[in-house]
Amino acid sequence: MLAPKKSLGQNFLRDQNIARKIIDSLHAQPNDVILEIGPGQGDLTKLLLEASSTVVGVELDPRAANILKERFGPRLLLLEQDVLSVNLEELAKRFGQNLCIVGNIPYYITSEIMFWLFDQRAWVQHATLTMQLEVAARLVAHTESKAYGILSVFSQFYADTKLLFKVSRNSFHPRPQVDSAVVRFEFGKNLAPVDERLLRNIVRCTFGTRRKTIRNGLRMMGFTEHQLDEIRFDFSKRPEQLSPSDFVHLSSLLRPHAATLSMKY
């Protein structure tokens, strides 16, 4: 067994029942192109190759990469790089179709991987990711709940997001201190037209002052009282009271004034 590296956030899935449950949830077709994030020693990879003829593995650990080469040879297209540097558009165009993403992602870069996916969603059919249960709960949280926050807004704006099932910490080696969950993201939904850069900054800035009103967060961004008073919106609400569509609507209302911001949004 490969010794897990703490610096890479490695917790290898050892429960074959969970691995098969993940495979079943994919509903993979033989002609699907599946990209696996961090295949490690290839336990899930083996099942993926049984389900689809084309599997791409993205593995940063050279020790794991050597094991994967020996185990699967040319059957697995192996990219030895940081997943955040992978260009999904290039891969999708190479294979002539959008990708299916799957992986047990390191806890310490979960947010980064989420936005890597969101930014390249045009080239992804769906993603099925195993992650820390607490993070998974935030992704599907409803407004006015304690878990609702930045990731909730964006995961629900960019995709149809569903928590499929929980995974015990005992299913991994080494055993982490928390349980996990498998989350499914279905991309391809029709998004409301919006300045995404402005939207992201409004969401981040207002949740940065979570216990204060939307008005306080927007004032910190540089919007003036006069500009806000010109807009018909209830700025007395707190960010956790606004749905993703509310944030989109707010961003559209503020867009004409964004050019006057003293900070770069």
Residue frames relative to the residue before (quaternion, step in Angstrom):
aa qw qx qy qz dx dy dz
M 1.0000 0.0000 0.0000 0.0000 0.00 0.00 0.00
L 0.4788 -0.6673 0.4970 0.2802 3.53 -0.99 0.90
A 0.4160 -0.6996 0.5213 0.2565 3.57 -0.88 0.96
P 0.4090 -0.7335 0.4820 0.2497 3.63 -0.58 1.09
K 0.3026 -0.7341 0.5828 0.1728 3.53 -1.11 0.79
K 0.4064 -0.7267 0.5029 0.2322 3.55 -0.66 1.13
S 0.6284 0.5665 -0.3329 0.4164 3.59 1.05 -0.75
L 0.7130 0.4011 -0.2430 0.5212 3.58 1.23 -0.47
G 0.4618 -0.7083 0.4287 0.3181 3.56 1.29 0.12
Q 0.3148 0.7943 -0.4724 0.2165 3.58 1.12 0.61
N 0.1209 0.7167 -0.6792 0.1019 3.52 -0.94 1.10
F 0.2147 -0.8341 0.4984 0.0990 3.55 -0.12 1.31
L 0.4260 -0.6817 0.5378 0.2540 3.55 -0.98 0.92
R 0.1044 -0.8287 0.5497 0.0135 3.60 -0.63 1.16
D 0.6027 0.5764 -0.3470 0.4291 3.58 1.25 -0.29
Q 0.3139 -0.7873 0.5024 0.1712 3.58 -0.34 1.23
N 0.5880 0.5643 -0.3760 0.4409 3.59 1.11 -0.51
I 0.6525 0.4871 -0.3053 0.4937 3.57 1.04 -0.80
A 0.6214 0.5476 -0.3418 0.4441 3.58 0.99 -0.82
R 0.6877 0.4672 -0.2824 0.4785 3.58 0.92 -0.88
K 0.6075 0.5458 -0.3482 0.4602 3.57 1.11 -0.64
I 0.6247 0.5204 -0.3247 0.4832 3.59 1.08 -0.75
I 0.6466 0.5198 -0.3131 0.4624 3.58 0.93 -0.92
D 0.6571 0.5153 -0.3101 0.4544 3.58 0.91 -0.89
S 0.6635 0.5244 -0.3048 0.4380 3.58 1.04 -0.79
L 0.5917 0.5961 -0.3604 0.4057 3.58 1.21 -0.44
H 0.1403 -0.7932 0.5645 0.1803 3.57 1.07 -0.79
A 0.1377 0.8472 -0.4996 0.1170 3.55 1.05 0.87
Q 0.2628 -0.7350 0.6076 0.1468 3.51 -1.19 0.75
P 0.6542 -0.5585 0.3373 0.3826 3.62 -1.07 0.66
N 0.7349 0.4137 -0.2355 0.4830 3.59 1.08 -0.67
D 0.4208 0.6979 -0.4771 0.3290 3.61 1.24 0.16
V 0.2767 -0.7020 0.6246 0.2010 3.54 -1.25 0.55
I 0.0918 -0.8261 0.5558 -0.0101 3.55 -0.42 1.28
L 0.1387 -0.7672 0.6220 0.0725 3.56 -0.90 0.97
E 0.1515 -0.7963 0.5826 0.0604 3.55 -0.71 1.13
I 0.2967 -0.7449 0.5770 0.1552 3.55 -0.85 1.04
G 0.8648 -0.0098 -0.0184 0.5017 3.57 -0.75 1.08
P 0.0058 0.8531 -0.5215 0.0171 3.62 0.57 1.08
G 0.3049 -0.7874 0.4962 0.2020 3.60 1.20 -0.31
Q 0.8135 -0.1941 0.1685 0.5216 3.58 -0.69 -1.08
G 0.5911 -0.6552 0.3270 0.3381 3.58 1.28 0.08
D 0.3258 0.7649 -0.5067 0.2279 3.62 1.15 0.36
L 0.6995 0.4099 -0.2590 0.5249 3.59 0.97 -0.84
T 0.5803 0.6076 -0.3557 0.4093 3.57 1.11 -0.73
K 0.6203 0.5588 -0.3332 0.4381 3.57 0.98 -0.87
L 0.6932 0.4639 -0.2701 0.4809 3.56 0.92 -0.90
L 0.6147 0.5465 -0.3413 0.4550 3.58 1.10 -0.70
L 0.6688 0.5006 -0.2949 0.4638 3.58 0.99 -0.85
E 0.6108 0.5220 -0.3483 0.4828 3.57 1.22 -0.38
A 0.7137 0.4629 -0.2434 0.4660 3.56 1.15 -0.65
S 0.8058 0.1312 -0.0346 0.5765 3.58 1.12 -0.65
S 0.4894 -0.6851 0.4641 0.2752 3.55 -1.11 0.67
T 0.7683 0.2812 -0.1569 0.5532 3.59 1.23 -0.39
V 0.1009 0.7824 -0.6037 0.1151 3.55 -0.53 1.23
V 0.1545 -0.7654 0.6220 0.0589 3.55 -0.92 1.02
G 0.1364 -0.7955 0.5866 0.0674 3.57 -0.79 1.00
V 0.1496 -0.7721 0.6119 0.0836 3.59 -0.91 0.90
E 0.1051 0.8185 -0.5446 0.1499 3.55 -0.32 1.31
L 0.2886 -0.7864 0.5305 0.1296 3.56 -0.71 1.15
D 0.6571 0.5230 -0.3035 0.4501 3.60 1.09 -0.69
P 0.3798 -0.7541 0.4825 0.2331 3.66 -0.46 1.13
R 0.5910 0.5633 -0.3727 0.4411 3.62 1.10 -0.53
A 0.6748 0.4741 -0.2815 0.4905 3.54 0.94 -0.92
A 0.6167 0.5592 -0.3439 0.4344 3.57 1.01 -0.80
N 0.6495 0.5157 -0.3180 0.4595 3.60 0.97 -0.81
I 0.6352 0.5198 -0.3224 0.4716 3.58 1.02 -0.81
L 0.6626 0.5157 -0.3002 0.4527 3.57 0.94 -0.90
K 0.6401 0.5210 -0.3239 0.4625 3.59 1.01 -0.79
E 0.6736 0.4904 -0.2913 0.4699 3.56 0.94 -0.89
R 0.7114 0.4897 -0.2584 0.4328 3.55 0.95 -0.87
F 0.8330 0.2258 -0.0793 0.4989 3.56 0.89 -0.93
G 0.2719 -0.7957 0.5056 0.1934 3.60 1.19 -0.35
P 0.8312 -0.2195 0.1528 0.4875 3.59 -1.03 -0.76
R 0.4839 0.6678 -0.4463 0.3473 3.61 1.21 -0.13
L 0.7378 0.3276 -0.1852 0.5604 3.57 1.20 -0.61
L 0.2756 -0.7249 0.6063 0.1759 3.56 -0.82 1.01
L 0.1028 -0.8438 0.5266 0.0029 3.56 -0.32 1.27
L 0.1227 -0.7603 0.6359 0.0502 3.55 -0.87 1.04
E 0.1762 -0.8034 0.5634 0.0777 3.58 -0.48 1.19
Q 0.4834 0.6387 -0.4451 0.4004 3.55 0.26 1.30
D 0.6354 -0.4846 0.4313 0.4188 3.52 -1.37 0.12
V 0.5077 -0.6731 0.4383 0.3116 3.58 -0.78 0.97
L 0.6291 0.5607 -0.3435 0.4147 3.60 1.05 -0.66
S 0.6697 0.4738 -0.2989 0.4875 3.58 1.26 -0.27
V 0.5079 0.6563 -0.4179 0.3698 3.59 1.28 -0.01
N 0.2723 -0.7568 0.5788 0.1347 3.55 -0.89 1.04
L 0.2802 -0.8047 0.5027 0.1460 3.57 -0.25 1.27
E 0.5763 0.5811 -0.3808 0.4303 3.59 1.12 -0.55
E 0.6558 0.5134 -0.3110 0.4578 3.57 0.92 -0.90
L 0.6715 0.4933 -0.3016 0.4634 3.57 0.93 -0.87
A 0.6555 0.5172 -0.3165 0.4501 3.57 0.91 -0.91
K 0.6740 0.4761 -0.2952 0.4816 3.58 0.97 -0.82
R 0.6035 0.5666 -0.3487 0.4395 3.58 1.09 -0.66
F 0.7727 0.3354 -0.1696 0.5116 3.56 0.97 -0.89
G 0.4652 -0.7243 0.4137 0.2964 3.56 1.28 -0.08
Q 0.7634 0.2468 -0.1933 0.5648 3.58 1.17 0.50
N 0.5928 -0.5716 0.4301 0.3699 3.53 -1.26 0.38
L 0.4923 -0.7115 0.4500 0.2213 3.53 -1.22 0.66
C 0.2872 -0.6794 0.6394 0.2171 3.50 -1.38 0.37
I 0.1854 -0.8090 0.5537 0.0674 3.58 -0.65 1.13
V 0.0638 0.7795 -0.6212 0.0482 3.57 -1.00 0.81
G 0.3008 0.7765 -0.5264 0.1716 3.58 -1.07 0.54
N 0.3687 -0.6426 0.6227 0.2517 3.46 -1.39 0.41
I 0.1234 -0.8728 0.4701 0.0443 3.55 0.09 1.30
P 0.5667 -0.6053 0.4347 0.3514 3.59 -1.07 0.73
Y 0.5404 -0.6597 0.4190 0.3117 3.55 -0.87 0.95
Y 0.7047 0.5209 -0.2859 0.3876 3.56 0.91 -0.91
I 0.7575 0.2871 -0.2137 0.5460 3.62 1.20 -0.17
T 0.2256 0.8099 -0.5148 0.1679 3.59 1.15 0.52
S 0.6759 0.4930 -0.3043 0.4555 3.61 0.82 -0.94
E 0.6462 0.5239 -0.3203 0.4531 3.57 0.96 -0.86
I 0.6590 0.4940 -0.3094 0.4755 3.58 0.98 -0.82
M 0.6041 0.5610 -0.3567 0.4395 3.58 1.03 -0.73
F 0.7315 0.4163 -0.2517 0.4777 3.59 0.78 -0.96
W 0.5384 0.5723 -0.3937 0.4771 3.60 1.23 -0.39
L 0.6659 0.4844 -0.2869 0.4896 3.57 1.01 -0.82
F 0.6654 0.5160 -0.3119 0.4400 3.57 0.83 -0.98
D 0.6800 0.5040 -0.2923 0.4452 3.57 0.94 -0.90
Q 0.7700 0.3056 -0.1689 0.5340 3.60 1.15 -0.57
R 0.2356 0.8327 -0.4738 0.1633 3.55 1.25 0.46
A 0.5693 0.6186 -0.3820 0.3838 3.61 1.13 -0.56
W 0.7383 0.3948 -0.2052 0.5068 3.58 1.23 -0.46
V 0.6487 0.4997 -0.2987 0.4901 3.57 1.30 0.26
Q 0.3700 -0.6994 0.5662 0.2310 3.57 -0.99 0.89
H 0.7558 -0.2217 0.1968 0.5839 3.52 0.76 -1.11
A 0.2048 -0.7545 0.6097 0.1304 3.54 -1.30 0.35
T 0.0919 -0.7723 0.6278 0.0321 3.56 -1.02 0.89
L 0.0328 0.8517 -0.5109 0.1123 3.54 -0.19 1.34
T 0.2889 -0.7194 0.6077 0.1723 3.52 -1.11 0.84
M 0.1044 0.8038 -0.5690 0.1388 3.55 -0.73 1.08
Q 0.7138 -0.4189 0.3333 0.4515 3.55 -1.32 0.11
L 0.5562 -0.6515 0.4063 0.3179 3.58 -0.85 1.00
E 0.6373 0.5396 -0.3341 0.4371 3.59 0.95 -0.82
V 0.6573 0.4882 -0.3045 0.4867 3.59 1.02 -0.81
A 0.6284 0.5427 -0.3293 0.4496 3.57 0.97 -0.87
A 0.6497 0.5176 -0.3147 0.4592 3.57 0.98 -0.85
R 0.6378 0.5236 -0.3277 0.4601 3.58 1.05 -0.71
L 0.6331 0.5634 -0.3333 0.4131 3.58 1.00 -0.78
V 0.7814 0.3085 -0.1576 0.5190 3.58 1.03 -0.75
A 0.3818 0.7586 -0.4605 0.2581 3.61 1.29 0.14
H 0.4081 -0.6988 0.5395 0.2324 3.54 -1.22 0.63
T 0.6654 -0.4895 0.3797 0.4164 3.54 -1.27 0.37
E 0.8310 0.2335 -0.2073 0.4603 3.50 -1.30 0.65
S 0.5480 0.5489 -0.4351 0.4572 3.57 1.18 0.46
K 0.6435 -0.5487 0.3720 0.3827 3.55 -1.21 0.49
A 0.6903 0.4968 -0.2752 0.4482 3.59 1.07 -0.75
Y 0.5548 0.6374 -0.3911 0.3647 3.61 1.20 -0.43
G 0.2226 0.7827 -0.5495 0.1894 3.55 -0.78 1.05
I 0.8365 -0.2055 0.1475 0.4861 3.55 -1.25 -0.48
L 0.6986 0.4631 -0.2830 0.4662 3.60 0.79 -1.00
S 0.5851 0.5700 -0.3681 0.4441 3.60 1.10 -0.64
V 0.6711 0.5148 -0.2978 0.4426 3.56 0.83 -1.03
F 0.7517 0.4205 -0.2400 0.4479 3.57 0.70 -1.05
S 0.6398 0.5171 -0.3473 0.4500 3.61 0.95 -0.72
Q 0.7106 0.4381 -0.2540 0.4885 3.58 1.04 -0.73
F 0.6071 0.5277 -0.3580 0.4741 3.58 1.22 -0.35
Y 0.7631 0.4095 -0.2041 0.4565 3.56 0.82 -1.02
A 0.8246 0.1208 -0.0200 0.5523 3.61 1.07 -0.59
D 0.4388 -0.5774 0.5844 0.3640 3.49 -1.38 0.09
T 0.0810 -0.8499 0.5191 -0.0402 3.54 -0.28 1.33
K 0.0244 0.8067 -0.5863 0.0705 3.55 -0.89 1.01
L 0.3340 -0.6937 0.6000 0.2174 3.56 -1.02 0.85
L 0.2890 -0.8105 0.4902 0.1391 3.58 -0.43 1.24
F 0.7619 -0.2537 0.1943 0.5634 3.59 0.79 -1.00
K 0.4920 -0.6502 0.5005 0.2911 3.52 -1.28 0.49
V 0.1941 -0.7608 0.6109 0.1015 3.55 -1.27 0.57
S 0.4344 -0.7151 0.4882 0.2481 3.57 -0.73 1.07
R 0.5726 -0.5907 0.4532 0.3432 3.56 -1.15 0.64
N 0.6007 0.5846 -0.3479 0.4200 3.57 1.22 -0.47
S 0.5802 0.6003 -0.3636 0.4133 3.58 1.28 -0.16
F 0.7117 0.4477 -0.2351 0.4876 3.58 1.28 -0.20
H 0.1330 -0.7343 0.6540 0.1243 3.50 -1.39 0.37
P 0.4666 -0.3194 -0.8044 0.1824 1.48 -1.36 2.11
R 0.6053 -0.5717 0.4180 0.3633 3.53 -1.25 0.49
P 0.3068 -0.7586 0.5417 0.1920 3.62 -0.57 1.10
Q 0.6007 -0.5908 0.4113 0.3477 3.56 -1.28 0.22
V 0.7538 0.3115 -0.1763 0.5511 3.57 1.28 -0.22
D 0.5231 -0.6048 0.4944 0.3409 3.56 -1.30 0.35
S 0.3344 -0.7345 0.5595 0.1888 3.54 -1.31 0.31
A 0.1576 -0.7585 0.6172 0.1375 3.54 -1.35 -0.08
V 0.3578 -0.6984 0.5762 0.2286 3.54 -1.25 0.49
V 0.0940 -0.8092 0.5799 -0.0079 3.54 -0.74 1.14
R 0.2254 -0.7757 0.5816 0.0965 3.55 -1.00 0.90
F 0.1093 -0.7695 0.6282 0.0366 3.56 -0.97 0.98
E 0.1176 -0.7743 0.6196 0.0526 3.58 -0.70 1.09
F 0.1622 -0.8004 0.5732 0.0669 3.55 -0.58 1.18
G 0.5731 0.6089 -0.4278 0.3431 3.55 -1.29 0.09
K 0.4650 0.6672 -0.4609 0.3553 3.60 1.24 0.04
N 0.5072 -0.6306 0.4912 0.3222 3.57 -1.17 0.54
L 0.2055 -0.8060 0.5482 0.0870 3.55 -0.54 1.20
A 0.5203 -0.6088 0.4949 0.3372 3.53 -1.12 0.66
P 0.5042 -0.6528 0.4607 0.3276 3.62 -0.93 0.81
V 0.1866 0.7766 -0.5745 0.1790 3.56 -0.77 1.04
D 0.4928 -0.5917 0.5388 0.3416 3.55 -1.25 0.45
E 0.2905 -0.8148 0.4732 0.1666 3.59 -0.09 1.29
R 0.6171 0.5446 -0.3556 0.4430 3.57 1.03 -0.66
L 0.6607 0.4837 -0.2984 0.4904 3.56 0.98 -0.85
L 0.6255 0.5453 -0.3357 0.4457 3.58 0.94 -0.87
R 0.6766 0.4972 -0.3049 0.4495 3.59 0.80 -0.95
N 0.6863 0.4843 -0.2949 0.4555 3.56 0.91 -0.82
I 0.6219 0.5240 -0.3440 0.4694 3.58 1.05 -0.70
V 0.6597 0.5024 -0.3112 0.4642 3.59 0.90 -0.92
R 0.6965 0.4796 -0.2853 0.4511 3.58 0.80 -0.99
C 0.6940 0.4849 -0.2900 0.4462 3.57 0.90 -0.89
T 0.6787 0.4803 -0.3075 0.4627 3.59 0.94 -0.79
F 0.6707 0.4602 -0.3085 0.4931 3.60 1.00 -0.69
G 0.5532 0.5928 -0.3923 0.4343 3.57 1.25 -0.27
T 0.7225 0.2569 -0.1906 0.6130 3.55 1.32 -0.32
R 0.0423 -0.8880 0.4575 0.0199 3.53 1.02 0.98
R 0.7308 0.4333 -0.2533 0.4626 3.59 0.90 -0.85
K 0.6520 0.4767 -0.3156 0.4981 3.55 1.30 -0.02
T 0.6468 -0.5353 0.3749 0.3930 3.55 -1.28 0.18
I 0.6800 -0.4546 0.3851 0.4274 3.53 -1.37 0.25
R 0.6072 0.5757 -0.3496 0.4214 3.58 0.98 -0.82
N 0.6544 0.5192 -0.3227 0.4451 3.60 0.89 -0.88
G 0.6725 0.5022 -0.2980 0.4547 3.57 0.92 -0.89
L 0.6766 0.4871 -0.2922 0.4686 3.56 0.96 -0.84
R 0.6094 0.5299 -0.3550 0.4710 3.58 1.08 -0.63
M 0.6354 0.5195 -0.3277 0.4680 3.60 1.05 -0.69
M 0.6218 0.5333 -0.3355 0.4651 3.59 1.16 -0.54
G 0.6172 -0.5608 0.3493 0.4274 3.57 1.18 -0.50
F 0.4810 0.6435 -0.4569 0.3818 3.58 1.23 0.00
T 0.3897 -0.7378 0.5078 0.2143 3.57 -0.96 0.88
E 0.6480 -0.5015 0.3965 0.4140 3.55 -1.28 0.36
H 0.6325 0.5454 -0.3266 0.4426 3.56 1.01 -0.84
Q 0.6611 0.5033 -0.3081 0.4634 3.60 0.92 -0.87
L 0.6784 0.4868 -0.2951 0.4645 3.56 0.93 -0.87
D 0.6497 0.5271 -0.3207 0.4442 3.59 1.02 -0.76
E 0.6172 0.5590 -0.3396 0.4373 3.58 1.21 -0.47
I 0.6926 0.4780 -0.2518 0.4779 3.58 1.25 -0.48
R 0.3596 -0.7196 0.5545 0.2131 3.54 -0.99 0.88
F 0.3951 0.6660 -0.5295 0.3463 3.55 -0.12 1.36
D 0.4390 -0.6936 0.5023 0.2717 3.57 -1.04 0.71
F 0.1154 -0.8381 0.5326 0.0250 3.56 0.03 1.33
S 0.5286 0.6252 -0.4201 0.3915 3.59 1.24 0.06
K 0.5336 0.6286 -0.4059 0.3943 3.58 1.27 -0.21
R 0.4044 -0.6656 0.5630 0.2765 3.53 -1.31 0.35
P 0.6737 -0.5450 0.3058 0.3944 3.61 -1.09 0.60
E 0.6570 0.5266 -0.3246 0.4308 3.60 1.01 -0.73
Q 0.6139 0.5402 -0.3469 0.4593 3.60 1.28 -0.10
L 0.6515 0.5227 -0.3048 0.4577 3.59 1.27 -0.25
S 0.3692 -0.7132 0.5579 0.2091 3.57 -0.92 0.97
P 0.6813 -0.4516 0.3477 0.4594 3.62 -1.21 0.15
S 0.6658 0.4928 -0.3155 0.4629 3.61 0.94 -0.79
D 0.5947 0.5480 -0.3599 0.4653 3.60 1.14 -0.58
F 0.6632 0.4979 -0.3032 0.4694 3.58 0.97 -0.86
V 0.6174 0.5296 -0.3401 0.4720 3.59 1.06 -0.71
H 0.6561 0.5086 -0.3039 0.4675 3.57 0.93 -0.91
L 0.6517 0.5122 -0.3102 0.4654 3.58 0.94 -0.89
S 0.6487 0.5246 -0.3174 0.4509 3.60 0.95 -0.86
S 0.6466 0.5164 -0.3129 0.4662 3.57 1.02 -0.80
L 0.6514 0.5150 -0.3114 0.4621 3.58 1.02 -0.78
L 0.7271 0.4420 -0.2311 0.4718 3.57 1.03 -0.82
R 0.4674 0.7229 -0.4258 0.2789 3.58 1.21 -0.41
P 0.6601 0.5095 -0.3469 0.4294 3.69 0.83 -0.77
H 0.7152 0.4390 -0.2508 0.4825 3.60 1.14 -0.56
A 0.4828 0.7172 -0.4168 0.2806 3.59 1.24 -0.31
A 0.6226 0.5726 -0.3445 0.4072 3.58 1.06 -0.71
T 0.6696 0.5071 -0.3000 0.4522 3.59 1.19 -0.46
L 0.4415 0.7101 -0.4617 0.2961 3.60 1.23 -0.11
S 0.4533 -0.6850 0.5015 0.2716 3.53 -1.04 0.81
M 0.7008 0.3815 -0.2546 0.5464 3.59 1.19 -0.48
K 0.4880 -0.6319 0.5014 0.3333 3.57 -1.19 0.47
Y 0.2541 -0.8124 0.5082 0.1308 3.55 -0.52 1.18
